[in-house]
Amino acid sequence: MRPPKEAAALEYGLRPAPVLTAHASGEVAERIIAEAQRRGVHIAHDPRLVSMLGQLQLDQEIPPHLYAAVAVVLSWVYWLKGMQPGDEKNTHAKR
C-alpha cells in the first residue's frame, strides 16, 4: 500500500521569508495539488521538504534551516516563469 500523498503550499513576496499557507495529506493533499494545477501554480516534488514544512504552523514563516531548500524550489519557479528576484513584489501588487 502506498503512503498517503502529502502537499504543502508556500507564499513568498509579502513577507521577508516564505510562509506556509497549506499542508495536508491524503485526499486533502490531492485537492491542494489539483487546485494548484488548475491555477497554473508550479509544483515541485520533494517529499522530504514537504515533511519538514508539515512540522510548521499555518501562516508561519519558514525557519532559517529551510531557507536553502526552499530557495532551490523558488529559483526553479522563477526560472520557469522568467522572473528575477524582486519580481514577486510586483506580482503581488497587481492583484
Contacts in CASP RR format, 6 or more apart in sequence:
PFRMAT RR
TARGET T0000
AUTHOR 0000-0000-0000
METHOD contacts of the structure
MODEL  1
MRPPKEAAALEYGLRPAPVLTAHASGEVAERIIAEAQRRGVHIAHDPRLV
SMLGQLQLDQEIPPHLYAAVAVVLSWVYWLKGMQPGDEKNTHAKR
4 25 0 8 1.000
4 26 0 8 1.000
4 29 0 8 1.000
5 25 0 8 1.000
5 26 0 8 1.000
5 29 0 8 1.000
5 30 0 8 1.000
5 33 0 8 1.000
6 23 0 8 1.000
6 24 0 8 1.000
6 25 0 8 1.000
6 26 0 8 1.000
6 29 0 8 1.000
6 47 0 8 1.000
6 50 0 8 1.000
6 51 0 8 1.000
6 54 0 8 1.000
7 22 0 8 1.000
7 23 0 8 1.000
7 24 0 8 1.000
7 25 0 8 1.000
7 28 0 8 1.000
7 29 0 8 1.000
7 30 0 8 1.000
7 32 0 8 1.000
7 33 0 8 1.000
7 36 0 8 1.000
7 50 0 8 1.000
8 20 0 8 1.000
8 22 0 8 1.000
8 23 0 8 1.000
8 49 0 8 1.000
8 50 0 8 1.000
8 53 0 8 1.000
8 54 0 8 1.000
9 20 0 8 1.000
9 21 0 8 1.000
9 22 0 8 1.000
9 23 0 8 1.000
9 32 0 8 1.000
9 36 0 8 1.000
9 41 0 8 1.000
10 18 0 8 1.000
10 19 0 8 1.000
10 20 0 8 1.000
10 21 0 8 1.000
10 53 0 8 1.000
10 62 0 8 1.000
10 70 0 8 1.000
10 73 0 8 1.000
11 18 0 8 1.000
11 19 0 8 1.000
11 21 0 8 1.000
12 18 0 8 1.000
12 19 0 8 1.000
12 74 0 8 1.000
12 88 0 8 1.000
13 86 0 8 1.000
13 88 0 8 1.000
13 89 0 8 1.000
13 91 0 8 1.000
13 92 0 8 1.000
14 92 0 8 1.000
15 61 0 8 1.000
16 61 0 8 1.000
17 61 0 8 1.000
17 62 0 8 1.000
17 67 0 8 1.000
18 61 0 8 1.000
18 62 0 8 1.000
18 70 0 8 1.000
18 74 0 8 1.000
19 59 0 8 1.000
19 60 0 8 1.000
19 61 0 8 1.000
19 62 0 8 1.000
20 53 0 8 1.000
20 54 0 8 1.000
20 56 0 8 1.000
20 57 0 8 1.000
20 58 0 8 1.000
20 59 0 8 1.000
20 60 0 8 1.000
20 62 0 8 1.000
21 58 0 8 1.000
21 59 0 8 1.000
22 32 0 8 1.000
22 58 0 8 1.000
23 50 0 8 1.000
23 53 0 8 1.000
23 54 0 8 1.000
23 56 0 8 1.000
23 58 0 8 1.000
24 31 0 8 1.000
24 32 0 8 1.000
33 43 0 8 1.000
36 43 0 8 1.000
37 43 0 8 1.000
42 76 0 8 1.000
42 77 0 8 1.000
42 80 0 8 1.000
42 81 0 8 1.000
44 73 0 8 1.000
44 76 0 8 1.000
44 77 0 8 1.000
46 69 0 8 1.000
46 73 0 8 1.000
49 66 0 8 1.000
49 69 0 8 1.000
49 70 0 8 1.000
49 73 0 8 1.000
52 66 0 8 1.000
52 69 0 8 1.000
53 62 0 8 1.000
53 66 0 8 1.000
56 62 0 8 1.000
56 63 0 8 1.000
62 70 0 8 1.000
77 83 0 8 1.000
78 84 0 8 1.000
78 85 0 8 1.000
78 87 0 8 1.000
83 91 0 8 1.000
END
